[in-house]
Amino acid sequence: MTPWASSSHSSVSKITEENKLVSNQPACAAGASRLPSVRDSFHLFLLFLFAFYKIREMKGLLSWYRAVYTLSNRQARRKTGIAGSRCGFCGTVSSSKPQPSFGLLFDIDGVLVRGRMPIPAAKKAFEKLVDTQGQFVVPVVFVTNAGNCLRQKKADQLSHILGVPITQEQVIMSHSPLRMFKKYHDKCVLVSGQGPVLDIAKNVGFNNVVSIDMLRESFPLLDMVDHNRRPKLPSTAIGNNPNIEAVILFGEPIRWETNLQLIMDVLLTNGNLNSAHQTQTSPHLPVLACNMDLVWMAEAQSPRFGHGTFLVCLENIYKKITGKELKYEALMGKPSELTYHFAEYLIRSQAMEKQWKLPITSLYAIGDNLMTDIYGANLYNCYLEERVARKNPKAKAKMVAATGSTTAMPQEEENDNLWESELSLPSATSCKSILVCTGVYDPNTEVPSDSSHCIKETVFHGHRDFRFDPALVEPDHIVHDVKAAVDLIFEQEKFVPQ
């Protein structure tokens, strides 16, 4: 106890004793005078003074506590790296989450699922990609060469398999880039594939669509391979169908012989099926094809035929009959650069929607197929590097010095104008490829410890119109499964989600 406090305590004791003496006097003496004496006034003054100092002492303690609390809070926020603002004595602190500068492109078949069966590592991988509210901590797009359903249906399937909410804006089907080919949207187009092909065509912008089944019903004499489907009675063309102006190939059909026959009929009659074949017609109608996968991985032990195999059949039949190559107006789906550019656009859109400030400069493509996933990612990476070289005077001068000519510099592709008008130019400067061993790539082969180990194949399984370059089928990284791929990416980017 301080000297001031002990003196105060003795003063109070003194006052108490004197009050007892007063209270023991007769009532008439105590109440003889109502006015307080000088002594009483002095005692009241001492009590007031004592209370005043006690209150000031409490205020000092409170100020000291507040100062210590504020200082410790500031130090804690500095240590955790959280920038926040406090409101009042017991206000809340608003935290900011780490922002990514990269985006992820996932293949589906062979990476996340095998047919209808989910790959066990897929759920574990996506637990790392969402926060406690189920929101993605990095921009994610699913890039599949499947084309037999609408984007929303595929998003619903993925949500069920992965246990996280997926929107259709995160899904790219092989036919998704068709929405950019607006000059064909009002033309009469023939569509081939399976599933709701008419709905798919209308969903990507086509307004005047004819299916193979509709064509077969209108011209029953054209489909003659299956004897059981031949008309029983002589028949003629039904109705006045408009001339076909373009052919859209969504994916592998169910009856290949019917589709091959009727597509050839359309190409060789220039879209007028009431006329005979003209094998010398050149050029033929525009053909836009989606999905170039020669094979794909389902539940079976070995890969199954994909739409790329159907295209091989169509191309060879056309060449055998006409002696000329079948020409494509556009090829979509992996490994087409157009598909990857569309994916990059969706990645940027997600980052803008979440108001992430950092530009997305790196893409990582995870797949199981060397000839589509890896080839496509590496091809798009070449495109991005060429764009950087065109903008960088030093890189341009270096390339000119190495080749001795400016003609070696990559020129703007014709499709760049289409991309720029529809999607704007990319912000990414690289696209890294990661190969998993759970799909088309044989999982029984030993995973090379050296990531620079070159994978060469004796037979090129890519599409006819894509040149074979061993460097384009060499992945940047090889991992066992998709979870290992996500772990690797986070390590490469030094990204630690909260």
C-alpha positions as CSV (number, residue, x, y, z in Angstrom):
1,M,0.0,0.0,0.0
2,T,1.4,3.4,-0.9
3,P,2.0,6.1,1.7
4,W,-0.9,8.2,0.2
5,A,-3.2,5.3,0.4
6,S,-2.3,4.5,4.1
7,S,-2.8,8.1,5.1
8,S,-6.2,8.1,3.4
9,H,-7.1,4.9,5.1
10,S,-6.2,6.4,8.6
11,S,-8.3,9.5,7.8
12,V,-11.3,7.5,7.0
13,S,-10.9,5.4,10.2
14,K,-10.7,8.7,12.1
15,I,-13.9,10.0,10.6
16,T,-15.7,6.7,11.3
17,E,-14.7,6.8,15.0
18,E,-15.8,10.5,15.4
19,N,-19.1,9.7,13.7
20,K,-19.7,6.9,16.3
21,L,-19.1,9.4,19.1
22,V,-21.6,11.8,17.6
23,S,-24.2,9.0,17.1
24,N,-23.9,8.0,20.8
25,Q,-24.9,11.6,22.0
26,P,-28.6,12.2,23.0
27,A,-30.9,12.8,20.1
28,C,-31.8,16.4,21.3
29,A,-28.1,17.3,21.3
30,A,-27.5,15.7,17.9
31,G,-30.4,17.5,16.3
32,A,-29.9,20.8,18.2
33,S,-28.3,22.3,15.1
34,R,-29.1,21.4,11.4
35,L,-26.0,23.2,10.0
36,P,-22.9,21.1,9.6
37,S,-19.9,22.0,11.7
38,V,-16.5,23.1,10.3
39,R,-15.2,19.7,11.3
40,D,-18.0,17.9,9.3
41,S,-17.3,20.0,6.3
42,F,-13.7,19.2,6.4
43,H,-14.4,15.5,6.7
44,L,-16.8,15.7,3.7
45,F,-14.0,17.5,1.7
46,L,-11.5,14.7,2.5
47,L,-14.0,12.0,1.4
48,F,-14.6,13.9,-1.9
49,L,-10.8,14.3,-2.5
50,F,-10.3,10.6,-1.8
51,A,-13.0,9.5,-4.3
52,F,-11.6,11.9,-6.9
53,Y,-8.1,10.5,-6.8
54,K,-9.5,6.9,-6.9
55,I,-11.4,7.7,-10.1
56,R,-8.4,9.2,-11.7
57,E,-6.3,6.1,-10.8
58,M,-8.9,3.8,-12.5
59,K,-8.9,6.0,-15.6
60,G,-5.2,5.7,-15.8
61,L,-5.4,1.9,-15.6
62,L,-8.0,1.8,-18.3
63,S,-5.9,4.0,-20.7
64,W,-2.9,1.8,-20.0
65,Y,-4.8,-1.4,-20.8
66,R,-6.2,0.1,-24.0
67,A,-2.6,1.1,-25.1
68,V,-1.2,-2.4,-24.4
69,Y,-4.2,-4.1,-26.3
70,T,-3.8,-1.9,-29.4
71,L,0.0,-2.4,-29.5
72,S,-0.3,-6.2,-29.2
73,N,-3.0,-6.3,-31.9
74,R,-0.8,-4.3,-34.3
75,Q,2.1,-6.7,-33.7
76,A,0.0,-9.7,-34.2
77,R,-1.4,-8.4,-37.5
78,R,2.1,-7.6,-38.7
79,K,3.3,-11.2,-37.9
80,T,0.4,-12.9,-39.7
81,G,0.6,-10.5,-42.6
82,I,-3.1,-9.6,-42.4
83,A,-4.0,-6.0,-43.3
84,G,-7.1,-5.0,-41.5
85,S,-9.0,-2.1,-39.9
86,R,-10.3,-1.9,-36.3
87,C,-13.4,-0.1,-35.3
88,G,-13.7,0.9,-31.6
89,F,-12.3,-0.8,-28.5
90,C,-13.5,-4.3,-29.5
91,G,-13.9,-3.9,-33.3
92,T,-13.4,-6.6,-35.9
93,V,-10.4,-7.1,-38.2
94,S,-11.1,-7.6,-41.9
95,S,-8.6,-10.0,-43.6
96,S,-7.5,-10.2,-47.2
97,K,-6.8,-13.6,-48.8
98,P,-3.8,-14.4,-51.0
99,Q,-4.5,-13.7,-54.7
100,P,-3.4,-16.1,-57.5
101,S,-1.6,-15.0,-60.6
102,F,-2.2,-18.4,-62.3
103,G,-5.2,-20.4,-63.6
104,L,-5.8,-24.2,-63.9
105,L,-7.1,-26.0,-67.0
106,F,-8.4,-29.5,-66.2
107,D,-9.1,-32.3,-68.7
108,I,-12.0,-34.5,-67.5
109,D,-11.8,-38.1,-68.9
110,G,-8.7,-39.9,-67.6
111,V,-7.9,-37.1,-65.2
112,L,-11.0,-36.7,-63.0
113,V,-13.1,-39.7,-64.2
114,R,-12.9,-43.0,-66.1
115,G,-16.2,-43.2,-67.8
116,R,-18.7,-42.7,-65.0
117,M,-16.3,-43.7,-62.2
118,P,-14.5,-40.8,-60.4
119,I,-10.8,-41.2,-59.9
120,P,-10.1,-41.2,-56.1
121,A,-7.5,-38.4,-56.3
122,A,-9.9,-36.0,-57.9
123,K,-11.9,-35.2,-54.8
124,K,-8.7,-34.8,-52.7
125,A,-7.3,-32.4,-55.3
126,F,-10.4,-30.2,-55.3
127,E,-10.6,-30.0,-51.5
128,K,-7.4,-28.0,-51.9
129,L,-8.9,-25.7,-54.5
130,V,-11.9,-24.4,-52.5
131,D,-12.2,-22.6,-49.2
132,T,-14.6,-23.4,-46.3
133,Q,-17.5,-21.6,-48.1
134,G,-16.9,-23.8,-51.2
135,Q,-15.5,-20.9,-53.3
136,F,-12.5,-21.5,-55.6
137,V,-9.3,-20.0,-54.3
138,V,-7.8,-20.0,-57.9
139,P,-9.5,-19.7,-61.3
140,V,-10.4,-23.1,-62.7
141,V,-11.7,-24.2,-66.1
142,F,-12.6,-27.7,-67.3
143,V,-11.6,-28.3,-70.9
144,T,-13.0,-31.4,-72.4
145,N,-13.2,-32.7,-76.0
146,A,-16.6,-34.2,-75.2
147,G,-19.4,-32.7,-77.2
148,N,-22.5,-34.7,-76.6
149,C,-24.3,-32.5,-74.0
150,L,-24.8,-28.9,-73.0
151,R,-22.3,-27.1,-70.7
152,Q,-24.8,-26.9,-67.9
153,K,-25.3,-30.7,-67.8
154,K,-21.6,-31.3,-67.7
155,A,-21.2,-28.7,-64.9
156,D,-23.9,-30.5,-62.9
157,Q,-22.1,-33.9,-63.4
158,L,-18.8,-32.4,-62.3
159,S,-20.4,-30.8,-59.2
160,H,-21.8,-34.2,-58.2
161,I,-18.5,-36.1,-58.8
162,L,-16.2,-33.5,-57.1
163,G,-18.5,-32.3,-54.3
164,V,-17.9,-28.7,-55.2
165,P,-20.2,-26.2,-57.0
166,I,-19.3,-25.9,-60.7
167,T,-21.0,-23.4,-63.1
168,Q,-21.3,-23.7,-66.8
169,E,-19.0,-20.7,-67.2
170,Q,-16.2,-23.0,-65.9
171,V,-16.8,-25.6,-68.6
172,I,-15.5,-25.7,-72.2
173,M,-16.9,-28.4,-74.4
174,S,-15.2,-29.1,-77.8
175,H,-18.0,-27.1,-79.5
176,S,-17.9,-24.1,-77.2
177,P,-15.8,-21.9,-79.5
178,L,-18.4,-22.2,-82.2
179,R,-20.2,-19.3,-80.7
180,M,-17.5,-17.1,-82.2
181,F,-18.2,-18.2,-85.8
182,K,-21.1,-15.8,-86.2
183,K,-21.0,-15.7,-90.0
184,Y,-22.5,-19.2,-90.0
185,H,-25.1,-18.7,-87.3
186,D,-27.9,-17.7,-89.8
187,K,-26.9,-20.2,-92.5
188,C,-28.6,-23.6,-92.9
189,V,-26.1,-26.1,-91.3
190,L,-26.1,-29.9,-91.1
191,V,-25.0,-31.2,-87.6
192,S,-23.5,-34.6,-86.9
193,G,-23.0,-36.2,-83.5
194,Q,-25.0,-37.7,-80.7
195,G,-27.1,-36.4,-77.8
196,P,-29.2,-33.3,-78.1
197,V,-27.4,-32.0,-81.2
198,L,-30.2,-29.5,-82.1
199,D,-30.2,-28.0,-78.7
200,I,-26.4,-27.8,-78.6
201,A,-26.3,-26.1,-82.0
202,K,-28.9,-23.5,-80.9
203,N,-27.1,-23.0,-77.6
204,V,-23.9,-21.9,-79.4
205,G,-25.7,-19.6,-81.7
206,F,-27.0,-21.5,-84.8
207,N,-30.5,-20.6,-85.9
208,N,-31.2,-22.9,-88.9
209,V,-30.2,-26.4,-88.1
210,V,-30.7,-29.8,-89.8
211,S,-29.7,-33.1,-88.1
212,I,-28.7,-36.3,-89.8
213,D,-31.9,-37.9,-88.7
214,M,-34.0,-35.1,-90.2
215,L,-32.1,-35.5,-93.4
216,R,-32.6,-39.2,-93.5
217,E,-36.3,-38.8,-92.9
218,S,-36.6,-36.3,-95.8
219,F,-34.4,-38.5,-98.1
220,P,-35.1,-42.1,-97.1
221,L,-33.3,-43.7,-100.1
222,L,-29.9,-42.3,-99.1
223,D,-29.3,-44.6,-96.1
224,M,-29.0,-48.1,-97.5
225,V,-26.2,-49.9,-95.5
226,D,-28.5,-51.4,-92.9
227,H,-31.0,-53.6,-94.8
228,N,-33.5,-53.5,-92.0
229,R,-33.7,-49.7,-92.2
230,R,-34.3,-49.5,-95.9
231,P,-37.7,-48.3,-97.0
232,K,-40.1,-51.2,-97.7
233,L,-41.9,-49.3,-100.5
234,P,-40.6,-47.0,-103.2
235,S,-40.4,-43.5,-101.8
236,T,-39.3,-40.1,-102.9
237,A,-37.9,-37.0,-101.1
238,I,-40.3,-35.6,-98.6
239,G,-40.8,-31.8,-98.5
240,N,-38.7,-28.9,-99.8
241,N,-35.6,-28.8,-97.7
242,P,-33.3,-25.7,-98.0
243,N,-29.8,-26.2,-99.4
244,I,-27.2,-27.1,-96.8
245,E,-24.6,-24.3,-96.5
246,A,-22.1,-25.7,-94.0
247,V,-21.4,-28.9,-92.1
248,I,-20.8,-29.0,-88.3
249,L,-19.2,-32.1,-86.8
250,F,-19.8,-32.1,-83.0
251,G,-18.5,-35.6,-82.1
252,E,-18.6,-39.3,-82.9
253,P,-22.1,-40.4,-84.0
254,I,-23.9,-43.6,-83.1
255,R,-24.4,-44.9,-86.7
256,W,-21.1,-44.1,-88.4
257,E,-22.2,-45.6,-91.8
258,T,-25.3,-43.4,-92.0
259,N,-23.4,-40.2,-91.0
260,L,-20.5,-40.9,-93.3
261,Q,-22.9,-41.5,-96.2
262,L,-25.1,-38.5,-95.8
263,I,-22.2,-36.1,-95.0
264,M,-20.5,-37.2,-98.2
265,D,-23.8,-36.7,-100.1
266,V,-24.0,-33.1,-98.8
267,L,-20.4,-32.4,-99.7
268,L,-20.6,-33.9,-103.2
269,T,-23.9,-32.2,-104.1
270,N,-22.9,-28.8,-102.7
271,G,-25.7,-29.1,-100.2
272,N,-28.5,-29.9,-102.7
273,L,-29.5,-33.5,-102.1
274,N,-31.9,-33.5,-105.0
275,S,-29.0,-33.5,-107.4
276,A,-26.4,-36.1,-108.3
277,H,-22.8,-36.2,-107.0
278,Q,-20.3,-33.9,-108.6
279,T,-16.8,-35.2,-107.7
280,Q,-15.0,-32.4,-109.4
281,T,-16.7,-29.7,-107.2
282,S,-14.1,-27.5,-105.7
283,P,-14.0,-26.0,-103.1
284,H,-16.5,-28.0,-101.1
285,L,-18.9,-26.6,-98.5
286,P,-17.3,-25.3,-95.2
287,V,-16.7,-28.0,-92.7
288,L,-16.2,-27.1,-89.0
289,A,-15.1,-30.0,-86.8
290,C,-15.0,-30.3,-83.0
291,N,-13.0,-32.9,-81.0
292,M,-10.0,-34.5,-82.7
293,D,-9.3,-37.2,-80.1
294,L,-8.3,-40.4,-81.9
295,V,-9.0,-42.4,-78.7
296,W,-10.2,-41.6,-75.2
297,M,-10.2,-43.5,-71.9
298,A,-13.4,-45.0,-70.3
299,E,-13.8,-47.9,-67.9
300,A,-12.2,-50.4,-70.3
301,Q,-8.5,-51.4,-69.9
302,S,-7.6,-49.9,-73.3
303,P,-8.6,-46.6,-75.0
304,R,-11.8,-46.4,-77.1
305,F,-12.4,-44.8,-80.5
306,G,-13.0,-41.0,-80.4
307,H,-14.2,-38.5,-82.9
308,G,-10.7,-38.3,-84.4
309,T,-11.2,-41.8,-85.7
310,F,-14.5,-40.8,-87.4
311,L,-12.7,-37.8,-89.0
312,V,-10.0,-40.2,-90.3
313,C,-12.7,-42.2,-92.0
314,L,-14.4,-39.2,-93.5
315,E,-11.1,-37.7,-94.8
316,N,-10.0,-40.9,-96.4
317,I,-13.4,-41.6,-98.0
318,Y,-13.5,-38.1,-99.4
319,K,-10.0,-38.4,-100.8
320,K,-10.6,-41.8,-102.3
321,I,-13.7,-40.6,-104.2
322,T,-12.5,-37.2,-105.3
323,G,-8.7,-37.5,-105.2
324,K,-8.5,-34.3,-103.1
325,E,-8.0,-33.5,-99.5
326,L,-11.0,-32.7,-97.3
327,K,-10.5,-29.1,-96.0
328,Y,-11.6,-27.8,-92.7
329,E,-12.8,-24.2,-92.1
330,A,-12.0,-24.7,-88.5
331,L,-10.8,-27.4,-86.1
332,M,-12.0,-27.0,-82.5
333,G,-11.3,-28.8,-79.2
334,K,-7.9,-29.7,-77.9
335,P,-5.2,-29.4,-79.2
336,S,-6.5,-26.3,-81.2
337,E,-5.1,-23.0,-80.0
338,L,-8.6,-21.5,-80.4
339,T,-9.9,-23.7,-77.6
340,Y,-7.0,-22.7,-75.2
341,H,-7.5,-19.1,-76.0
342,F,-11.2,-19.4,-75.1
343,A,-10.2,-21.2,-71.9
344,E,-7.8,-18.4,-71.0
345,Y,-10.6,-15.9,-71.6
346,L,-12.8,-17.7,-69.1
347,I,-10.0,-17.8,-66.6
348,R,-9.6,-14.0,-66.8
349,S,-13.3,-13.6,-66.5
350,Q,-13.3,-15.5,-63.2
351,A,-10.5,-13.4,-61.8
352,M,-12.3,-10.2,-62.7
353,E,-15.6,-11.5,-61.2
354,K,-13.8,-12.2,-57.9
355,Q,-12.0,-8.8,-58.1
356,W,-8.6,-10.3,-57.9
357,K,-6.1,-7.5,-58.8
358,L,-3.2,-9.6,-60.0
359,P,-3.1,-10.4,-63.8
360,I,-3.3,-14.0,-64.7
361,T,0.1,-14.6,-66.3
362,S,0.5,-18.4,-66.0
363,L,-1.7,-21.3,-67.1
364,Y,-1.3,-24.9,-66.1
365,A,-3.0,-27.6,-68.2
366,I,-3.5,-31.0,-66.6
367,G,-4.3,-33.9,-68.9
368,D,-3.7,-37.6,-69.7
369,N,-3.3,-37.6,-73.5
370,L,0.0,-36.7,-75.1
371,M,-1.6,-36.0,-78.5
372,T,-4.3,-33.6,-77.3
373,D,-3.8,-32.3,-73.8
374,I,0.0,-32.0,-73.8
375,Y,0.4,-31.2,-77.5
376,G,-2.4,-28.5,-77.2
377,A,-0.9,-26.9,-74.0
378,N,2.6,-26.8,-75.5
379,L,1.3,-25.4,-78.8
380,Y,-0.6,-22.6,-77.0
381,N,2.6,-21.9,-75.0
382,C,4.4,-21.4,-78.3
383,Y,1.7,-19.0,-79.4
384,L,2.0,-17.0,-76.1
385,E,5.8,-16.9,-76.4
386,E,5.6,-15.7,-80.0
387,R,3.2,-12.9,-78.9
388,V,5.8,-11.8,-76.2
389,A,8.5,-11.9,-78.9
390,R,6.5,-9.7,-81.2
391,K,6.1,-7.1,-78.4
392,N,9.7,-7.3,-77.1
393,P,12.2,-5.5,-79.3
394,K,15.2,-7.3,-77.7
395,A,13.6,-10.7,-78.3
396,K,12.7,-9.7,-81.9
397,A,16.3,-8.5,-82.6
398,K,17.7,-11.7,-81.1
399,M,15.5,-13.9,-83.3
400,V,16.4,-11.9,-86.4
401,A,20.1,-12.2,-85.6
402,A,19.8,-15.9,-85.1
403,T,17.9,-16.5,-88.4
404,G,19.4,-13.6,-90.5
405,S,15.9,-12.7,-91.7
406,T,12.8,-10.9,-90.5
407,T,10.6,-13.4,-92.3
408,A,11.3,-16.0,-89.6
409,M,9.4,-13.8,-87.1
410,P,5.9,-15.3,-86.4
411,Q,3.2,-13.4,-88.1
412,E,-0.3,-12.7,-86.8
413,E,-2.6,-15.7,-87.5
414,E,-5.8,-15.1,-89.4
415,N,-7.7,-16.4,-86.3
416,D,-6.0,-13.7,-84.1
417,N,-8.5,-11.1,-85.5
418,L,-11.4,-13.4,-84.5
419,W,-10.0,-13.9,-81.0
420,E,-9.3,-10.2,-80.5
421,S,-12.8,-9.2,-81.6
422,E,-14.6,-11.8,-79.5
423,L,-12.4,-12.5,-76.5
424,S,-9.7,-9.7,-76.4
425,L,-6.0,-10.7,-76.4
426,P,-4.6,-12.9,-73.7
427,S,-2.9,-11.7,-70.5
428,A,-1.1,-15.0,-69.9
429,T,2.5,-15.4,-71.0
430,S,3.0,-19.1,-70.5
431,C,1.0,-22.4,-70.5
432,K,2.7,-25.3,-68.7
433,S,1.7,-28.9,-69.4
434,I,1.3,-31.6,-66.7
435,L,0.8,-35.2,-67.7
436,V,-1.1,-37.6,-65.3
437,C,-0.8,-41.4,-65.4
438,T,-4.5,-42.2,-64.7
439,G,-5.8,-42.2,-68.3
440,V,-4.6,-42.7,-71.9
441,Y,-1.0,-42.4,-70.9
442,D,-0.1,-45.9,-69.7
443,P,0.0,-45.8,-65.8
444,N,2.1,-49.0,-65.7
445,T,5.1,-47.3,-67.3
446,E,7.6,-46.0,-64.9
447,V,7.3,-42.3,-64.2
448,P,10.6,-40.7,-65.2
449,S,12.4,-39.1,-62.2
450,D,13.8,-36.5,-64.7
451,S,11.0,-34.2,-65.8
452,S,13.1,-33.3,-68.9
453,H,12.9,-36.9,-70.1
454,C,11.6,-36.8,-73.7
455,I,8.5,-39.0,-74.5
456,K,8.6,-40.1,-78.1
457,E,6.0,-42.2,-79.9
458,T,6.7,-44.1,-83.1
459,V,3.2,-43.3,-84.4
460,F,1.7,-39.8,-84.4
461,H,-1.9,-40.1,-83.1
462,G,-2.7,-36.4,-83.7
463,H,-4.9,-35.0,-86.4
464,R,-3.7,-34.9,-90.0
465,D,-3.6,-31.1,-90.1
466,F,-1.3,-30.8,-87.0
467,R,2.5,-31.3,-87.7
468,F,4.3,-33.8,-85.5
469,D,7.0,-32.2,-83.4
470,P,8.5,-34.3,-80.6
471,A,8.9,-31.2,-78.4
472,L,5.1,-30.6,-78.5
473,V,4.3,-34.0,-76.9
474,E,6.9,-33.6,-74.2
475,P,5.2,-32.5,-70.9
476,D,6.7,-30.0,-68.6
477,H,6.0,-32.3,-65.7
478,I,4.8,-35.9,-65.2
479,V,2.9,-36.9,-62.0
480,H,0.9,-39.9,-60.8
481,D,-2.5,-38.2,-60.5
482,V,-4.4,-34.9,-60.4
483,K,-3.8,-34.4,-56.6
484,A,-0.1,-34.6,-57.2
485,A,-0.5,-32.1,-60.0
486,V,-2.2,-29.5,-57.8
487,D,0.4,-30.0,-55.1
488,L,3.1,-29.4,-57.6
489,I,1.5,-26.2,-59.0
490,F,1.0,-24.7,-55.5
491,E,4.7,-25.5,-54.8
492,Q,5.8,-23.9,-58.1
493,E,3.7,-20.8,-57.5
494,K,4.5,-20.6,-53.7
495,F,0.8,-20.4,-53.2
496,V,-0.6,-21.2,-49.8
497,P,-4.4,-20.8,-49.6
498,Q,-5.9,-19.7,-46.2
